[in-house]
Amino acid sequence: MNASDALAGWCKHQQASLQHQLEMLSSGRMRTWEQRGSGPGMVDTTTETLDQVRSSLAELEELFRRFM
């Protein structure tokens, strides 16, 4: 296996993983939380995580279009 095949395999694996996360977050089956500041409570960061996952998927798709 050469380097470009390995990179393509990694990209496809990442894409599948991100797609699964997107489905879980979008359906409400998964949520993300973060402690911000010194307060006792956690903040729901699911919306931010959804944005990050969508952005990462778009970047991978652009890489596929440009190099694969």
KAKA-V208290 format. One record per residue. N is the residue number from 1. RES is the residue in three letters. OMEGA is omega in whole degrees, -180 to 180 (none if undefined). Layout:
n=N res=RES omega=OMEGA
n=N res=RES omega=OMEGA
This chain:
n=1 res=MET omega=179
n=2 res=ASN omega=-175
n=3 res=ALA omega=-179
n=4 res=SER omega=175
n=5 res=ASP omega=178
n=6 res=ALA omega=179
n=7 res=LEU omega=178
n=8 res=ALA omega=178
n=9 res=GLY omega=179
n=10 res=TRP omega=-180
n=11 res=CYS omega=179
n=12 res=LYS omega=177
n=13 res=HIS omega=178
n=14 res=GLN omega=-180
n=15 res=GLN omega=179
n=16 res=ALA omega=179
n=17 res=SER omega=179
n=18 res=LEU omega=178
n=19 res=GLN omega=178
n=20 res=HIS omega=177
n=21 res=GLN omega=179
n=22 res=LEU omega=179
n=23 res=GLU omega=-179
n=24 res=MET omega=-180
n=25 res=LEU omega=-178
n=26 res=SER omega=-178
n=27 res=SER omega=-177
n=28 res=GLY omega=179
n=29 res=ARG omega=178
n=30 res=MET omega=177
n=31 res=ARG omega=176
n=32 res=THR omega=-177
n=33 res=TRP omega=180
n=34 res=GLU omega=174
n=35 res=GLN omega=180
n=36 res=ARG omega=-180
n=37 res=GLY omega=-176
n=38 res=SER omega=180
n=39 res=GLY omega=-176
n=40 res=PRO omega=-172
n=41 res=GLY omega=176
n=42 res=MET omega=-179
n=43 res=VAL omega=177
n=44 res=ASP omega=-178
n=45 res=THR omega=-176
n=46 res=THR omega=-180
n=47 res=THR omega=178
n=48 res=GLU omega=180
n=49 res=THR omega=176
n=50 res=LEU omega=178
n=51 res=ASP omega=180
n=52 res=GLN omega=-180
n=53 res=VAL omega=178
n=54 res=ARG omega=179
n=55 res=SER omega=179
n=56 res=SER omega=177
n=57 res=LEU omega=179
n=58 res=ALA omega=178
n=59 res=GLU omega=178
n=60 res=LEU omega=179
n=61 res=GLU omega=177
n=62 res=GLU omega=177
n=63 res=LEU omega=177
n=64 res=PHE omega=-179
n=65 res=ARG omega=-175
n=66 res=ARG omega=-169
n=67 res=PHE omega=-176
n=68 res=MET omega=none
